[in-house]
């Protein structure tokens, strides 16, 4: 979900939030950073091997900010002129991949560096939104068209070839791999549906099945934990819902903001969930029972 409003940079501060959450009761989360540290376009959080968390649109659009394990935030890099990032993901080799929703690109930032390079580009794409990276180096992309509530699913192969896996879907948004890479999950925000695909050994997808359907509110970013549970940002509801591997609701974490756009797992044990809030321009954090899927080794 995008918004081009800009907010001023504020000093970094960590603290507990004492306001009522979106559901009218005390939230399950705490604040990390002051409101407005990021713009309302804060999205795509991802965690590197050192425990740093990254998100797009730090202080202004077209940037990526870094939050260290001790809660200090800084500008990490600026994307090339005209590009605005959305999803971020790290590959097994430590490279950062960034979906550019304006210029139909995927950037790669080499491990340890801060210079984005164009990894893939295809004008057939609507708006590359969220992404995840397979251990073989394949990048999977959601690609919504918000104007007509449709979307596509793409794969960028390790050789950088762009492959359309499915077109004519609903408004594709959140995307996640199960910890064993057996399944690929893709949600449709407007249609409030989450689909699960079986993964082929060659990186393709098959056997699409409806995993879960919601009756209200929107869907945004998703991540799996090590146990195979799926964490889903409920945009406009102000919660993160946890679905079991069979699609049942296990728990719903209440947030202070109403517009969670995405999430990542971080912390020394991988159990701290960092949630980006579009209506607040900051992170909220809570503790999960299991580490994120990326912390499985």
N, C-alpha and C positions, 0 to 999 in steps of 0.2 A: 504494500500500500504506500502511496507516494504523496508528498506534500512539499511544495517548494518554498514555504515560509522559512525565514531565517531567524535564528536566535543568537544573542550575543554570548560570547565565551564567558564562563563564570569560573571562579576558583574551585578546585576539586575538594570535595568533602564527603566523608562517609558517615552515615549515621542511621539511627533507627527511626522509622517513620511512625508517628503516632496518630495520623489521620485515619478516618474510616476508609475502608476499601470500597471498590466499585459495587460490592453487593450490600453495602450498608453495615457491615460488620468489620471488626479488626482484620487487616490483611495478614496473610501468611508470609509476606515478604518484607524485607527491609530496603531502604534506599541505598543506592550506590551512586555517588556524584549528585551535584545539585541539578535541579530542573534547568533545561536549556543548555547544558554542556554540549549536547548534540542538537542538531536541528530536528524538527518533526519528521524528517526523513531518516532518522536513526533506524538501521536495519542490519540484517545479515551478520549477527555476531558469530565469531569463530575463535577458537582457542588454539594457540601454537604449543609446541612441545615444551616450552619454558613456562607455560601457564599464563602468558599474556593473552588478554581478550581484545579483539578488534571489532569495530563496527564502522559503518559508513556514515559520512556527513557529520564530522566533528566540527562544530562551530559554523561551518558553511557547507553548501552542497559541493560535491565533487571531491571530497576528502575522505580519508580513512583515519580514524583515531585508534590509539592503543591505550589500554588500561592495564597497568602492571598488577601483579598479584597483591601488592599492598594498597591498591586503590588509586594510584596516581594516573591521571589521564594526560595525554599529549597528542599533538598532531603527528601521525606516522608518515603519511604521504599524501600527495595530491595527484589525482588522476589527470591524464592528458585533457587539454581544454575541450569542452563540449561533452565530456563523459561524466556520468553520475552512477555510482555503484549502487547495488542492491544487495544480493547475497554474497557472502564470503565463505569459502571452505578451504581447508588445508588438505593436500594430498599426502600420501604415505612418505613421500620424499621431502616433506617440509615446505614445498612450494605453496604459495597462497594463490587461490583462484578467485576472481571477482567478476560477477555478472554486471555488465554495463547496460542498463535498461534503455538508455538514450540512443546509443550508437550500435546496437545489435552485436555486441562484442563480449568475449570472455578475455579478461586480462590474466596473465600469470606474473606473479612477483616472485622471483627466485628466492629460495630459502636464505634467510639472513640478509636479504637486500631490501631496497625500498624503491626500485625502479620498475614500474609496470611495463610489460611487453604484451602486445596483442597475441593471444594464443589461438583464438578462433574468431571469425567474423562471418555473419550471414545475414543479408538484407531480407531474407524470408522471415526472419524472426519478428515478432510483435514487440516484445518488451522482456528480454531475459530478466528473470526475477530472482528465483532462489536456485541453489545448486548444491550438489553433493558429489563427492569424489570416491570412486571405487578403488580398491587397492591396486587394480591393474592400470590405474591412471585415467580411466574414462571419467568424464565429467557429465553428469546428468542435470538438465536444466528444465525448470518450468518456464512457461512463456505465455502469459495471459494477454488477452485483448480486452481491456476493461470497457471499451466502447460498446461491444456487442456480447459481452459475457461468454466469450469462448477462449480457448487456449490450446497450446501444443505442448508436446513433450519431446525434448531433444537429447541427443548424446553427442558429445565431442570425444571421438576415439583418441587413444594415446598417440596416434599418428596425426592428430589435429583435424581429421576428416569430420565434417558435421553431418550427422545422421538424424533424420526426422523419425522418431519412434511412433508417434501418434499425433494426429491432427483432429480438429473438430471436437475437442473436449470442452468441458466447462471452463470456468475461469481458474486455470491452473496457478497454484501459488506455492504452498509449502511442499518440500520434498525431502525424503530421508531414506537412508539405507538401514536395514536391520543389521545387528552387530555381526551376524554370520554371512552377510551379503546374500542371503537367500531371497530376500524380498526388497522391493522398491515401493515406497509409499509416496503417493502424490495426492494433494487435496485440491478441491475446487471451492474457492471462497464463496462465490455467490450461490452456488448450488448446495453448499454445506455438506459436501460428500468427501470421504477419503477412500481412495482406491489403492488396492494392493496388487502388485505384479510379482510373479515368479521371475527370478533372474536366470537367464540362460548362461551356461559356462562361457559362451563367447561374448557376453555383455549385453545381449538383447533382452527383451521383456516379453512375457507371454502370460496366459491365464489370468487376465484382469478380473478381479472380483471386488465387489463393494465391501469395504472393511468396516466403515461406520458412517452413519448419516445423522446429522444434527437437525433439529427443528427450528433453531433460532440462532441469531448472531453470526458473525463471520468467522472464517478460518484464515490463519496466516502461517507463520513458520512452524516447523516441526523438527524434533530430534528424537532419536532412540537412546535408551539407556542400555547398560550391559545386559540386563535381564530380558531385553527385547520389548520392553514397554515403550509406547509412543507418547511423547509429550507434545501437545498441540496448543499454540497460542490462539485464544478465542477473542478475536478482534471485536471491539465494542462491548464485550461482556466483562472484560477486565479480569480474566482468569487464564490459567494454564491447566488443561485437562489431561489426565494420564489414562491412556487406553492400554489394556493388557494385550498380549500377542494374539488373543482370539477376538479382540475388538470390544471387549466390555470396559465400562468406566470403572477405574480403580479409585481415583481421587481427583479433586479439583482444587487447585491452589488459588486463593483469592489475592488479587493485587490491588494497589492503591489507584493506579491509572486504569483507564478503560480500553486503551488501544495497544495491547501488546502486539508487536510486529514480528518478533522472532526470539530465539533463545539459543543458548549454548551451555555446555557443562564445563566447569572449571574448578579451581581450588586444588589443594594438595592431594585430595583423594578423589577428585573428579566428581564430587557429589553436589557442588554448589551450582545452582542453575542461575545464569545471568539472563534476564529478560529485558529486551529493548522496548521502551514505551514511547509510541509516537506522539501521544498527547502530552508527554512530560519532558521528552528530550533527554532521557537519562536511563539508567539501568535500575531495576529492582532485582533483588536476589533472594533465594530461599534454598533450603537444604533438601535434597532428595535422598531416598533410601539406597539408591544404587548409583554407581558412577555412570557417566555417559559412555556410549558405545565406543568412542575413540580412546577411552581409558581401559580397554579390555586387555591390554598387554602389560 
